[in-house]
Amino acid sequence: MTAEFTAADLRRILRVSESGLRSCLRAALLRVTPRSPGLYSFQDLVLLRTAQGLKEGGVSVRRIRTVLLSLQQQLGEGQGMSSLNIYASGKRVVVWDGRSRWQPDSGQFLLNFETKQILEPARLKAPRRAQPSRAETALTWFERAMALQTDSPYEARRAYQEALRLQPSFVEAHLNLGLLHYNAGDLEEAEICYRRAVHVGPDSALAHFNLGVVLEDRQDKSGALGAYAEALRRAPDFREAHCNLAALYEQLGRRRDAIRHYATAKRLGDVSRSLDE
């Protein structure tokens, strides 16, 4: 199990429609898979947030794609975009890494005193900002937790818990907190998190799938079968759910059901490869 997001998860996090997500995916150079739910990583989410921010700043999808392609070529191997601040400044797209500021499409570096003017505007001219809502604050804690979960899982758990204190219906926070418990070998806590995710987000196929994985590990095969089936009710093309369900049916001696789900998983794999080509 990895920290991955379905298209429905991304729409909730980014607060966009289905067409809005497709536009962000194209802008972020990510594959659009209309015939399959697809799974997206945390790095994909970072790219999508960047593309969304640039679009809101008035940058066209074509320009965003050009900028991100240029930036990927400029970054060193293993260097991601999560530590960069990428924003629209007038007609320019600017990258700030904490030391330097440059335009990725032209490679032109900009004077740092301009950065201070942009990041620290005069107080008398700054508009008065409204206090962030509980949902916005919860999203901030969620993003902080995702940045911490690889190197500091304990701090990440605390951050997810704070996000859930502010917004108990935050499905993605329940899922990621469950993953941290699962990776730590605490299957009981992981199951609690995934059951809460299913309760507040019954339409989340990933919540049902992850619950199925935990129940299977806890030797609750009947519960796992039900959870995988619920995942497929929400996302019939969820290939991993078909694979797990097939393997479980095989263990239970239900060979015909196993063959049916293995065949579906193979078909979906072939479709995914054809979309990649």
C-alpha positions in Angstrom: 0.0 0.0 0.0 1.4 3.4 -0.9 0.2 7.0 -0.4 -1.6 7.4 -3.7 -4.7 9.3 -4.7 -7.5 8.5 -7.1 -8.9 11.2 -9.4 -11.8 11.6 -7.0 -9.3 12.2 -4.2 -7.6 14.9 -6.3 -10.8 16.6 -7.1 -11.6 16.9 -3.4 -8.2 18.1 -2.4 -7.9 20.6 -5.3 -11.6 21.6 -5.1 -12.0 21.3 -8.9 -14.6 19.7 -11.2 -13.8 16.7 -13.4 -13.1 19.0 -16.4 -11.0 21.2 -14.1 -8.9 18.2 -13.0 -8.4 17.1 -16.6 -7.1 20.6 -17.5 -4.7 20.6 -14.5 -3.5 17.1 -15.5 -2.7 18.3 -19.0 -1.0 21.4 -17.7 1.1 19.3 -15.2 2.2 16.9 -17.9 0.4 14.0 -16.3 -1.5 11.3 -18.1 -5.3 11.8 -18.4 -7.0 8.4 -18.1 -10.7 8.8 -18.7 -11.3 5.0 -19.0 -9.5 4.1 -15.8 -9.5 5.6 -12.3 -5.7 5.9 -12.2 -3.6 6.4 -9.1 -1.5 9.5 -8.5 1.5 10.1 -6.1 2.3 12.9 -3.7 4.7 14.3 -6.3 1.9 14.3 -8.8 -0.2 16.2 -6.3 2.5 18.8 -5.9 2.7 19.3 -9.7 -1.1 19.6 -9.9 -1.1 22.3 -7.1 1.6 24.2 -9.0 -0.3 24.0 -12.3 -3.6 25.0 -10.6 -1.9 28.1 -9.0 -0.4 29.2 -12.3 -3.8 28.8 -14.1 -5.4 30.9 -11.4 -2.6 33.4 -12.0 -3.7 33.7 -15.7 -1.1 31.4 -17.2 -2.3 29.3 -20.2 -2.2 25.5 -20.1 0.3 25.5 -23.0 2.6 28.0 -21.3 2.4 26.0 -18.0 3.4 22.8 -19.9 6.4 24.6 -21.5 7.5 26.0 -18.2 7.3 22.7 -16.3 9.2 20.9 -19.1 11.9 23.5 -18.9 12.1 23.3 -15.1 12.3 19.5 -15.2 15.3 19.8 -17.5 16.9 22.4 -15.2 16.5 20.5 -11.9 19.3 18.1 -10.9 18.7 14.4 -10.7 16.5 13.5 -7.7 15.6 17.1 -7.1 11.8 17.6 -6.9 9.6 20.6 -7.1 8.0 20.3 -3.7 10.7 22.6 -2.1 10.2 25.3 -4.8 7.9 28.3 -4.9 6.5 28.6 -8.4 4.1 31.5 -9.1 2.9 34.0 -11.7 4.3 37.5 -11.5 2.6 39.6 -14.1 3.2 38.0 -17.5 6.2 36.0 -16.1 6.4 32.6 -14.4 8.9 32.8 -11.6 10.7 30.1 -9.5 12.1 30.8 -6.1 14.3 28.2 -4.3 15.1 30.2 -1.2 18.3 31.7 -2.7 17.7 32.6 -6.3 14.8 33.6 -8.5 14.6 32.8 -12.2 12.2 32.3 -15.2 12.3 28.6 -16.1 11.2 29.0 -19.7 13.9 31.5 -20.5 16.5 30.5 -17.9 16.9 34.2 -16.9 17.8 34.9 -13.3 16.2 37.9 -11.6 17.5 40.2 -9.0 16.8 39.1 -5.5 15.6 42.5 -4.3 12.6 42.0 -6.5 11.8 38.8 -4.5 11.7 40.8 -1.3 9.3 43.3 -2.8 7.0 40.5 -3.9 7.2 38.3 -0.8 7.2 41.1 1.7 4.9 43.9 0.4 4.6 47.1 2.3 2.3 46.6 5.3 0.4 49.8 4.7 -0.5 48.7 1.1 -1.3 45.1 1.9 -5.0 44.2 1.9 -6.4 43.0 5.1 -6.7 39.2 4.9 -9.6 37.2 6.3 -8.8 34.5 8.9 -8.5 31.1 7.2 -11.4 28.8 7.6 -11.2 25.5 9.6 -11.1 23.6 6.3 -8.3 25.8 4.9 -6.3 25.3 8.2 -6.9 21.6 8.1 -5.6 21.5 4.5 -2.4 23.3 5.7 -1.9 20.6 8.4 -2.6 17.9 5.8 0.0 19.2 3.4 2.5 19.6 6.3 1.9 16.0 7.3 2.5 14.7 3.7 5.8 16.6 3.6 6.8 14.9 6.9 5.6 11.4 6.5 8.7 10.0 4.9 11.4 11.3 7.3 9.3 12.0 10.4 6.3 9.7 10.6 5.6 10.6 14.3 5.3 14.3 13.5 3.3 13.4 10.4 0.8 11.5 12.5 0.4 14.4 14.9 -0.2 16.7 11.9 -2.8 14.4 10.4 -4.5 14.2 13.8 -4.6 18.0 14.0 -6.1 18.2 10.4 -8.8 15.7 11.5 -9.5 17.6 14.7 -10.3 20.6 12.5 -12.1 18.7 9.8 -13.3 15.2 11.0 -14.7 14.5 7.5 -11.3 14.8 5.8 -11.2 11.5 4.0 -7.6 11.8 2.7 -6.2 12.6 6.2 -7.9 9.4 7.5 -6.4 7.4 4.6 -2.9 8.7 5.1 -3.0 8.4 8.8 -4.1 4.8 8.3 -1.2 4.2 6.0 1.3 5.5 8.6 -0.1 3.0 11.2 -0.1 0.2 8.6 3.6 0.8 7.7 4.4 0.8 11.4 2.7 -2.6 11.8 -0.2 -1.3 13.9 -3.0 -3.0 12.0 -5.6 -2.3 14.7 -5.1 1.5 14.4 -4.9 1.3 10.7 -8.2 -0.5 10.5 -9.8 2.2 12.8 -8.6 4.9 10.4 -9.8 3.2 7.3 -13.2 2.5 8.9 -13.5 6.2 9.7 -12.5 7.0 6.1 -15.3 4.7 4.8 -17.8 6.2 7.3 -17.1 9.8 6.2 -16.3 9.0 2.6 -18.4 6.0 1.6 -17.8 6.7 -2.1 -14.0 6.5 -1.8 -12.9 3.3 -3.6 -9.5 3.7 -2.1 -10.9 3.8 1.5 -12.7 0.5 0.9 -9.6 -1.0 -0.8 -7.2 -0.1 2.0 -9.7 -1.5 4.6 -9.7 -4.7 2.6 -5.9 -4.9 2.7 -5.8 -4.5 6.5 -8.7 -7.0 7.1 -6.9 -9.5 4.9 -3.7 -9.0 6.8 -5.7 -9.5 10.0 -7.0 -12.8 8.6 -10.6 -11.5 8.3 -11.1 -12.9 4.8 -14.8 -12.4 4.8 -14.5 -8.8 5.7 -11.7 -8.3 3.1 -14.0 -9.8 0.4 -16.7 -7.4 1.3 -14.3 -4.4 1.3 -12.8 -5.2 -2.1 -16.3 -5.7 -3.5 -17.3 -2.3 -2.2 -14.2 -0.7 -3.8 -15.2 -2.2 -7.1 -18.7 -1.0 -6.8 -17.3 2.6 -6.6 -14.6 2.1 -9.2 -15.2 -1.0 -11.5 -11.9 -0.4 -13.2 -9.8 -0.5 -10.0 -7.2 -3.0 -11.2 -5.5 -3.5 -7.9 -8.8 -4.4 -6.2 -9.5 -7.0 -8.9 -6.0 -8.5 -8.4 -6.4 -8.7 -4.6 -9.9 -10.1 -4.9 -8.7 -12.7 -7.4 -5.9 -13.8 -5.1 -8.2 -14.0 -2.1 -10.8 -16.1 -4.1 -8.0 -18.4 -5.1 -7.0 -18.9 -1.5 -10.6 -19.7 -0.6 -10.8 -22.3 -3.4 -13.3 -20.2 -5.5 -11.4 -20.8 -8.7 -14.1 -19.5 -11.1 -14.4 -16.2 -9.3 -10.6 -15.9 -9.2 -10.2 -16.4 -12.9 -12.9 -13.8 -13.6 -11.1 -11.1 -11.6 -7.7 -12.1 -12.9 -9.0 -11.7 -16.5 -10.5 -8.3 -15.7 -7.2 -7.2 -14.1 -5.3 -8.3 -17.2 -7.7 -6.5 -19.5 -7.3 -3.3 -17.5 -3.6 -3.6 -17.5 -3.6 -3.9 -21.3 -5.9 -0.8 -21.6 -3.5 1.1 -19.3 -0.5 0.2 -21.4 -2.3 1.2 -24.6 -3.1 4.6 -23.1 0.5 5.1 -22.1 1.7 4.5 -25.7 
